[in-house]
Amino acid sequence: MRIVGLCRFSLLGRGDWKDARRLTSAEFQAVARDRAKILFDTRRMEARLASFEHLTLASLKAQTNPDFTFVVLASSLMPEVYQNRLETLCAQVPQVVLRYFPVIPTPRAQELAFEELGIRFRETLQFRLDDDDCVCADYIEAMQTHVLPRLHKNDIFAASLTGVMFSVLEETEPRVYNWPVAFFSAGAALHHPKRSIFRYGHYALPQRFPHMTLPRGMSLVTHDGTNDTDLPSDVRKRRRGMTRMTGDEIRAARERFFPFLTETGKRIAGLTEAAAPVA
């Protein structure tokens, strides 16, 4: 059994944003090019390349167990200048495989990549990780220790980290929350003998399948206003048990779970300003 991560990097397809789910094929094709203008906007691409390098890839480089593969699904419509930069970044991490696709549903892109790479679903624990998030440095080790021994080829089983460090970047100042939520997208994992993890909503995984939450570990999730997921209101934050972290709490979590973050990574994630001592 192997562990394979999946990342959609500006992939143009139905799975990339929620508004497309109700469109017919003809309607979707009609709006795809308009969506491409949004995805490949210069400001957005610069931000995504930076977070991908300093958050996502940094967490993969730092894994205490390097026995995994990470497949990046990107759009062939991406401007060449950004394709070149993305290829350079991916080449720096041996576990990363980059593949380009035309307009395509995300699960189908994954299936095609798996076929090409000889990866079989029944022999794979899949996990999700977006290009502006990261997982704790011992994520793969924890999955190897706690999840893989439970799996057999025909099992369906889901797994998750215990919580999220949720950084909101679009407000007047960065705010970081401790969110004790399981099965957020970052680090959500699934073993299914036939189907892609992207064929299920991440919150639906524990409702549909046998599952477990790892005894420790966090993901770091950033929200800058361009995400497909809406920022929760203050009321929803309280209902979800999200509590704003103090500077000391941020520094402790950063050192425990994300020691790989450089000064640039901390700044991109909003942790530098949010953790600064109050004057």
C-alpha positions in Angstrom: 0.0 0.0 0.0 1.4 3.4 -1.0 0.5 7.0 -0.1 -0.3 9.4 -2.9 -1.2 13.1 -2.5 -3.2 15.1 -5.0 -3.0 18.9 -5.7 -5.1 20.9 -8.1 -2.9 23.8 -9.3 -5.2 26.1 -11.2 -6.7 23.1 -13.0 -9.6 24.2 -15.1 -12.4 21.8 -14.6 -15.7 21.2 -12.9 -14.1 20.2 -9.6 -12.3 23.4 -9.3 -15.2 25.6 -8.1 -18.6 25.0 -6.7 -20.6 27.2 -9.1 -19.8 24.9 -12.0 -21.5 21.8 -10.5 -25.0 22.7 -11.8 -23.9 23.6 -15.3 -24.5 21.4 -18.4 -21.5 20.5 -20.5 -22.3 23.2 -23.0 -22.8 25.8 -20.4 -19.6 24.9 -18.7 -17.6 25.2 -21.9 -19.1 28.6 -22.5 -17.8 30.0 -19.2 -14.5 28.0 -19.0 -12.5 30.7 -20.8 -13.9 33.4 -18.5 -12.9 31.2 -15.6 -9.4 30.9 -17.1 -8.9 34.6 -17.0 -9.6 34.5 -13.3 -7.4 31.5 -12.6 -4.4 32.9 -14.6 -4.7 36.5 -13.4 -1.1 37.7 -12.7 -1.8 38.7 -9.1 -3.5 35.4 -8.3 -0.8 33.3 -10.0 2.0 35.1 -8.2 0.3 34.5 -4.9 -0.4 30.8 -5.6 3.2 30.1 -6.8 4.5 31.7 -3.6 2.2 29.7 -1.3 2.8 26.5 -3.3 6.6 26.9 -2.9 6.7 28.1 0.7 3.8 26.3 2.3 2.7 23.2 0.3 6.1 22.1 -1.1 7.9 23.1 2.0 5.7 20.7 4.1 6.4 17.9 1.6 10.2 18.4 1.7 10.1 18.3 5.5 8.2 15.0 5.9 9.8 12.8 8.4 8.9 9.8 6.2 9.7 10.5 2.5 7.9 7.4 1.2 5.1 9.0 -0.8 4.2 10.4 -4.2 2.5 13.8 -4.8 0.7 14.3 -8.1 0.1 17.9 -9.2 -2.8 18.3 -11.7 -2.5 21.6 -13.6 -4.1 23.2 -16.6 -2.5 23.1 -20.1 -4.1 26.5 -20.7 -1.9 28.0 -18.1 0.4 30.7 -19.7 3.8 29.3 -20.5 5.7 31.6 -18.2 3.8 30.1 -15.2 4.1 26.6 -16.5 7.9 27.0 -16.6 8.0 28.4 -13.0 5.7 25.6 -11.8 7.9 23.0 -13.4 11.0 24.4 -11.8 9.3 24.3 -8.3 8.0 20.8 -8.7 11.4 19.5 -9.9 12.9 20.5 -6.5 10.9 17.8 -4.7 11.7 14.2 -5.8 8.2 12.9 -4.8 6.3 15.4 -6.9 5.0 14.5 -10.4 3.4 17.3 -12.5 0.9 16.7 -15.2 -1.1 19.1 -17.4 -4.6 18.6 -18.7 -7.1 20.5 -20.9 -10.5 21.5 -19.4 -11.4 18.3 -17.5 -13.2 17.2 -14.3 -10.7 16.8 -11.5 -11.4 13.1 -10.8 -10.9 12.3 -14.5 -7.6 14.1 -14.5 -6.5 12.1 -11.5 -7.6 8.8 -13.1 -5.6 9.6 -16.3 -2.5 10.5 -14.2 -2.8 7.3 -12.2 -3.1 5.2 -15.4 0.0 6.8 -16.9 2.0 6.4 -13.7 0.9 2.9 -13.0 -0.8 3.8 -9.7 -3.7 1.5 -8.7 -6.5 2.9 -6.6 -6.8 -0.3 -4.6 -3.1 -0.1 -3.6 -3.2 3.6 -2.7 -4.1 5.8 0.2 -5.0 9.2 -1.4 -4.8 12.5 0.3 -5.7 16.0 -0.7 -3.7 19.2 -0.3 -4.4 22.5 -2.0 -1.7 24.9 -3.3 -2.1 27.4 -0.5 -2.1 25.0 2.4 0.3 22.6 4.1 0.3 19.6 6.5 2.4 19.0 9.6 5.9 17.6 9.1 5.0 14.1 10.4 1.8 13.7 8.3 3.1 10.8 6.2 4.6 9.1 9.2 1.3 9.3 11.0 -0.6 7.9 8.0 2.0 5.1 7.7 1.7 4.3 11.4 -2.0 4.6 12.1 -3.8 4.1 8.8 -2.0 1.8 6.4 -1.9 -1.2 8.8 -5.8 -1.1 8.8 -6.1 -1.3 5.1 -6.7 -4.1 2.7 -7.0 -3.7 -1.1 -10.8 -3.8 -1.2 -11.5 -1.7 2.0 -13.0 1.8 1.8 -11.6 3.9 4.7 -11.1 7.6 5.3 -8.7 9.4 7.6 -8.1 12.9 8.8 -5.9 15.1 10.9 -7.3 16.4 14.2 -7.6 20.0 13.4 -6.7 23.1 11.4 -4.7 26.2 12.0 -6.9 28.6 9.9 -5.2 31.8 8.8 -7.5 34.6 7.5 -5.5 37.0 5.3 -8.2 39.2 3.8 -9.0 41.2 6.9 -7.3 44.4 8.0 -4.8 42.3 9.8 -4.1 38.5 9.7 -6.1 36.5 12.2 -5.2 32.9 13.0 -7.8 30.5 14.4 -7.6 27.1 16.1 -10.3 25.1 14.4 -10.9 21.6 15.9 -12.4 20.2 12.7 -11.8 16.8 11.2 -12.0 16.1 7.4 -11.2 19.6 6.2 -9.8 19.3 2.7 -6.1 19.8 3.7 -4.8 16.3 4.5 -8.1 14.5 4.2 -7.3 10.9 3.0 -9.3 8.1 1.5 -8.6 4.5 0.4 -11.1 3.4 -2.2 -10.5 0.5 -4.6 -11.9 2.3 -7.6 -12.7 5.9 -7.1 -11.0 9.3 -6.7 -11.1 11.2 -3.4 -12.4 14.2 -5.5 -15.6 12.3 -6.2 -16.7 13.0 -2.6 -17.0 16.1 -0.6 -14.3 16.0 2.1 -16.9 16.6 4.9 -19.0 13.7 3.5 -16.1 11.1 3.9 -16.8 10.3 7.6 -20.6 10.2 6.9 -20.2 7.7 4.1 -17.3 5.5 5.1 -15.5 3.9 8.1 -13.0 6.4 9.3 -10.6 7.6 11.9 -9.1 10.9 13.1 -5.3 10.7 13.7 -4.4 11.1 17.4 -2.3 14.2 16.6 -1.4 16.6 13.9 -2.7 19.7 12.2 -2.9 21.3 8.8 -2.2 25.0 8.1 -4.9 26.5 5.8 -4.8 30.0 4.4 -7.8 32.1 3.2 -7.0 35.2 1.2 -10.4 35.8 -0.4 -9.8 34.0 -3.7 -10.7 30.6 -2.2 -13.7 28.7 -3.4 -14.7 28.2 0.2 -16.5 31.2 1.8 -15.0 32.8 4.9 -17.2 31.8 7.9 -19.0 34.7 9.7 -18.3 35.4 13.3 -21.4 33.5 14.3 -20.4 30.4 12.3 -16.9 30.6 13.7 -18.3 30.4 17.2 -20.6 27.5 16.2 -17.7 25.7 14.7 -15.6 26.1 17.8 -13.0 28.3 16.1 -11.0 30.4 18.6 -8.6 33.1 17.8 -5.0 32.0 18.7 -2.7 34.2 20.8 0.8 34.9 19.7 2.2 32.3 22.1 -0.3 29.7 20.8 0.7 30.5 17.2 4.4 30.2 17.9 3.9 26.9 19.8 1.9 25.3 17.1 4.3 26.6 14.5 7.2 25.1 16.2 5.5 21.8 16.9 3.8 21.1 13.6 5.3 23.5 11.0 9.0 23.9 11.9 9.9 24.0 8.2 8.3 27.4 7.6 10.9 30.0 6.5 10.4 33.6 7.3 8.9 34.0 3.9 6.5 31.1 4.6 5.5 32.5 7.9 4.8 35.9 6.3 2.8 34.4 3.4 0.7 32.4 6.0 0.0 35.5 8.1 1.8 34.0 11.0 4.5 36.7 11.4 2.2 39.6 12.0 -0.4 37.5 13.9 2.2 36.1 16.3 4.0 39.4 16.9 4.1 40.4 20.6 1.6 43.1 21.5 3.4 46.4 22.2 
